[in-house]
Amino acid sequence: METLSQHLEYLGLCGDDTEAEDQILESLNGILLALTEDKQRSFSLLRESGIFRTLAKILKGNPRCAVKAAQVLSEIAKNEEMKKPCIEADLVLTLIPLLESTDQEMLLHAGRAIGRICYDNRDLQEELVKVGVITSLVRILTDYAESEPLVHVDLLALCNLADFDVLKVQLVEAGVQEVLSEILLRLQGSSQAEDTCIVKAASDLIVSLLLGDGNCVRMVQLGVIHQLLDLLEKHVESGDISVQHAALSALRNLAIPVVNKVQMLEEGVAERIQALLRSEMPPVQFKLLGTLRMLADGQADAAEILGQDPMVLNRLVQWCNANDHIGVRGEANRLLASILRHNRSQEVVKAIQEAQAVKHLVSMTTSKHAALQNEALNALAIASAINLETLEESFKESQLVQSLHKLLQDDNTSPEVKHNSMGLLCTLLNSGDLRQEIEADKIKETLEQLCSHSNANVVKEAVTTLQVLRGETSISLPSSP
């Protein structure tokens, strides 16, 4: 510590003397050595010394010593308490011009220092965006794509800044998607730890950039989907959870635009995701299920592919029983409902019945969340309209009629859920056995009470359901409110 005090004193006196560069470099190296030996005591001495203004002078006016000064700063900025004096000395604005350097060591240390000082500081991050740091960061990614340390530091900096919607637009305009695509392509076969960190950072940034359908579509056109799937297939085996999380989040968001769904299905993405379902990691299962649900949304082809795959259906039924993982259980139920809602195939209905999945959808109608209740009710109504005979026995075993009656009687049930419950009842009346259950459960009285409900859609559906129950009108596909 005595030696450190001497170094700090010397720098305070001679830090801007360009004729004393060897001694300045020796003192800067002395600071780095002290930080490795005793961080806390070193930080205490650094705070008291006022060294930060001196470091700013070296960065501005002494090119030969500036790289070492940037390295010292990047080490100092690891400590949360040291960020404030760095900010007060305007060191961030001093470091930014150094990102235009052609010296890779300078770029590495300056990038790390900026990233650490600005981490979790919204005001400073906004300032960085205003002074055009994005252009420099994208240039570094492009010009030094082969330098793993630089690419990693750069990606982390961009990820930290990517919360700003205006910034996302700038990044897309700067063509960062192409750069990310190239990085993923280049590193997809690597098992190096540093490469894995880069892949995770690139995947995280892809997730952040998925602002609006246009960006999502562009990324799919660039082939990012298959690069992400290659990564997943590799890391499901090696078990790198952080990479799996990032890649799965990106995949799920990329599956939202309709045009992407079509392209992803044509390129066999659904089948590749199904192959990944062997993972036993609940967070991975959760996101895989969400991605498949996004693909099936509005796509009959996807619904039929998934709905006729025994392996997928058996896995879904297993997950529907996963009491230890509520999120996985919920996503499995939602995917089952989505498959039924978006398909028009008797074969899919038969396959779901054979997989013993119907009881889970009936159970889903009693969820605490109205959105999930409606998904289940609509799925069951569509499946019943397609092939009621196949489902009849399962409906009786799972007491669907009684569940629907409870929903109609409960004052806390939302109007839309009541409406959809009656739509499903209308379809069930096509079955003689289920009609007997409906009559035995005295649902008619509940329907008569709903004819004076405060919601017009509920009233209209109650009147229609009563007419069907009395045989006054024919039964058709359930309507939407």
N, C-alpha and C positions, 0 to 999 in steps of 0.2 A: 504493500500500500504506500510505503514511503517512496518507492520508485515511481509509482503511478502519480503521486503528488508532484514529483519533480517533472515528469513528462507534461502534466497539465500546466504547471507553472511556466515551463519553457514555451509551450504552444501559445499560452496567453500572451507571452511577451514577443514571440518571434513567428507566430503562425502565418503572418502575411508577408514574410521575408522570403522572396523567391530565391535568394542566394543561399538560403539555409535548408534547401530541400532534403538533403540526406538526413539532417538532424530531425526535420519535421516528420519524415517517413519513419525514422526510428522511434519517435515519440508516439506516432499513431499505432505502430506495431506494438509498442509497450502497452497502450490502452487495450488493444485486442487481447494481449496475453493476460492482463489483469482481469479482464472480463471472463476469461476461461477459468481462472484460478479462484476468484471470489466475486461473484456477480453482485451480491447485495452491497458489500462494502464499496465496491467499485462504483456502483450506481450512486451511492450516497456522496462519494467524492466528486463524481461528475456533475451532480446537481449543484453542488456548492461552488464549483470552479468557474461556472459561466462559459464553459468550453463551446457551447452551441453557436455563439456568434462567430467564434474563431473558425469552427468547421464550415460555416457559411462562407466566410472569406476565402478559405482554401478551395472550396468547391467552385467559387466564382473566378478566382484569380490565379490559381496555381494548378495548371493542367496535369503536371507530373504527379502531384500529390492527391489530386481530386479522387482518383479511383479508390485509394486507401481510405480517404475521408468518408466516401460513400459507404465503404465496407464497415467502418466504425459505426456510422449512423445506423446501418441496417441491423447491427448487433444491439446497439443501444435501444432501438425502437421495439425490440422484442418485449421490453418491460413496459407494462401499462402506465406506470407512474412517470416514465421518461418521455411519454408522448407530448405532454403539455409544454415542457421547455423547448422541444423540437418545433412545435407549432408556433410558440411565441417568438422564436428566432427566424420565422418565415422560411424554414428549411424545405418545406414542400415545394414552394414556388422556386426556390433555388435549385432543387433537384430536377424539376420538370424539363428544363432545356437540355439536361444531360441525357435524356431519352433519345435525343437526336444523334448521339455519339455513334461512331462505327466501332468502338471498342466494346467487345462482348462482355468483358469483365465489368466495365463501367455500367453497361445496360443492366447486368444482373444485379449488382449491388444497389444501383439507383432505384431500380424497379422494386426490389425487396424493401428498401427503406420507405419509399412512397407508400407501398401497399400496407406496411405495418403501421406507419404513422396515421394513415387515413382510415384504417379498418374501423368499421362501426361508427364513423364520424360523418354524419349526413352533410353537414355544412362544408366540410373539406372536400367531400366527394363531389358535391355540386360545383365547387370551385374548380376542381380538376376537369370536369366536363366542359365548363365555360372556357377554360384556356386551351381546349382542343387536345387533351391528352389521348383521346380515342385514336386519332390519326397516327400518333406515335406508336401506340400499343399494337394496332393492326399492322403497321409497317414492320415492327419487330417480329411479329408472328410470321409474316410473309417472308422477310429477308433471312431470318435465322431459324427456319422450320426444322433444321437438323440438330439444333442445340437443345437437348432435352431440358437442362436447367432453365434456360431462358424462356422456352415455351411454357414451362410449368409456372414460373413466376408471372409471366404475362397473362396466362389464362386465369390465374387466381385474381389478378388485379381486375381483369374484365368481369369476372363473376361478381366481385365485390361491388362493381359499379352498375351491374345490369339490372338493379332494382328500378332504375329511372326509365320510365316509358319513353321519354324523348330520346334517351341514350340508346334504347333498343333499336329505334328507327335509324339512328346514326350508324350503329354497328352493321345493320342489314345493308344499308346503303354503301358501306365501306367494303362489302363483300365478305364479311367474316364467316358466313355459312360455308363458302367454298374452302376457306382455310381450315375450318373445323373438320370438314369432310375429308380433306387431304390428310390431316393429322390422324383421324380415326383409321383411315385406310392404311396409312404407313405403319401404325403401331398395333394393328389388330392381332398380329401373330406373336407379339412380344410378351414375355413373362417377367420382364425386369420390373422391380418394385417402382422405380422412378417412372417408367412408362405407364404403369398402372395408375399412378397418381395423375399423370397428364390426361389419360383417357377419361378418368373420373371428372377432372376439371372441364374437359371439352364437352362431356355429356351434360354436366351441370349447366354449362353456358348455353348449350342447345335448348335445354328446358327453359332457361330464362328468356331466350330470344323468340320463343314461340308465341309471338304477339300478333294475333290476327291470322286469318286463313292464308293470306298471301305468303307469309314467311314459312308456314307449315308446308304448303304446297311446293315451294321452292326447294326446301330441304329434302322432301321425298323425291323430287326430280333429280336431285344430286346423288341419290343413292344412299343417303344417310341411314335409312331404315335397315338395309342389309348389313351395313357396318355395325350398327347397334346390336343386331341379332347375332352377328359373328362374335361380338364381345360377350354377349350374354351366354352363348353356348360355351364359350371358353371359361367364363368365370362362374357358371353354375357348377362346373366340375371343380374349379380351384377354390370356390367358396368365398370370393372377394365380394363382400356384401355392399361396400360403398359403390363399387362400379355397377353392380346389379341395380341398386336403387336409382342411380343417375340414369342409366340406360333405359330402365323400365319407365321412369317418369317421362323421359323424352318420347319413347314409343307411344305411350298412352295419349300424350298431347298431339302427336303427329297423326293419330288415328281419328281425330275429330272432324276435319273437313271431309265432306262427302266425296269429293274428287280423289282424295287420298285413300279413302276406304276402298274405292273401286280399284285403284292402282295396286294397293297393298294386297287385296284379295287375288288379283290377277297374277301377282308375283309370288304367290304362295306363302305370304306372311302368316296367315292364320295357322297353316300346318306347322310352320317353324315354331310358332309360339306354343302350339299344343305339345310339341316335343319337349319344350322347356318345363312343362308342368310336372316333370319328375322331381323338381326341386321340393325339398321338405322344409324350406325356410318360409314361415308365414308372411313376412313382409314382401318376399318375392312372389309368393302365391297371390297375395292381395293385388299387387300391381299387374300381374299377368292376367288375372281375371278381369280387372278393370279395362285393360287393353282389348281383350277379346270382346267385352261388352260394347266398347266403343266401335269396334269393327262390325259387330252384328246390328248396331243401331241403324234401322232403316234399310238394311241390306238382306234381302231374302236369301241370296246365295250363301252369304256367310252363316246365316241362321241355320240353313239346311246342312251345310258342311259340319258345323258344330253339333247340331241336333241329331245327326245320324252316326256320330262317332262314339262307340260304346266306352272307349277309354276315357274320353272327356266327360261323358255323362256319369260314369262311375266315380271319377275323381270329384265331380261337382257334388254328388250325393254324399261322398265322404266329408267334404268340406261343409256341407249343410249341417252336419252333425258335430262340427268342430266347436264345442263349447268353450274351449280354452282360447280361441281366437275369434272374437266377435266380428272383427272387420272382415276376415276371410269368409266366415259363415255368411255375412251379409252380402258380400260380392258374389259368392257362389249362387245364392238365391236370386240375386238380381240378374245374373247371367242366364240362369234357367228361364226366368220370366221373359228376358229379352229374346231368347231363342224362340219361345212360343209366340211372342207378340209380333215378331217380324217374319215368321214363316207362314206358308200356306199349304204345308205338306202333311198329309195323313201319316206318312212314314215317320216324321219327326214326333208327332203326337204319340204314336205307338212306341217309339224308342224311349221317350221320356217316361211313359207308363211302365215299360219293361224295366227301366232303371230304378223304379220305385221312387221317383222324384216328385210325384204329384203331391204327396203329403206335405212336403216342404213348402210348396207354393201355397197350399191351403193354410199352413201355419203362418206364412208371410202376410196373409190378409189381416192378421191380428197384430201386426207390427205396431210399435209406438209412433212410427213415422207415416204420415198420410201418403207421402210420395211412394214409399215402398208398398203400402197397401194397394194403391191404385195400379202400380206396375203388376202386382200379382193378380188383382181382379181382372184387369184387361187381358192378361196372358191366359188366364183360365177361361174367360169368355170366348176368346178367339179359338182356343184349343177345343172348347166344347162345340162351337159352331162348325169346326172342321171334322171332329170325330168324337161325338159325345158317347157313343156306344163303348168305345175303348176305355174311356175314363170313368164310366158310371160306377164301377165297383170301388175304385179308389176314392171317389167322392163320398160314397157311403161310409167306407171304413174311416176316412179322415173327418167325418161329420162336417162336411162343407156347408150343408144347408143350415145346420145349427149355428155355425160360425157367422154366416151371412145374417141370420136373424138377430144375433147379438149386436152386430154392427148397425143394423137398422134401428134397433131399440135404444142404443146408447146415445144419449144427448150430446156426448163429447165427440162423436164421429163427425168428421167434416162432411159438408154437403156433397162434395165430389165423390167421396168414398161411398156415401149412401147411394148416390146416383149409379155408380159403377156396380155396386152390390146388386141393385135391382136389375141392371142390364144383364148381369150373370144369371140371376134367378130366372129371367125370361127365357134364356137359353136352356137352363136345366129343366124347364117345364116340358121340353121335348121328350124327356125320359119318363116313362110311366112310374117306375119305382121312385125316382126323385120327386116327381109330382106328388106322390103319396106322402113322402116325407115332408114336403112343403106344406101340404094341407094338414098333416098331423101336428105340425109344429105351430099351427095357428098364425102363420105369417100374414094371412089375409087381414087380421085385425090390426097388425102393425102397419100394413100398407094403407089401410083406411085412415089411420091416424096421420100418416105422412102426407095425405092429400091436403092437409091444412098446414103444412110446413112453411116456414118463412121464406125458403128458397124456391124460386119458380122452377128451376131445373129438377129439384127433388120432387116437387108436386107433379110435374109433367110425367116423370118416370114412374111415380107411384100409380098414377091413373093408368098409364100404359100397362104396367105389370099386373094390375088388378084385372084389366080387360083380357089379358092373355090367360090369367089364372081362371077366369070365368069362361074362357073359350069364346070371347066376343071378337077377338082379332087374331090374326096369324102371327107367328113368331119369326122375327128376322134377326140379322146380325145386330148386336148391341150398338146403340148410338153413343156418341161422345157428347158431354155437356157443352 
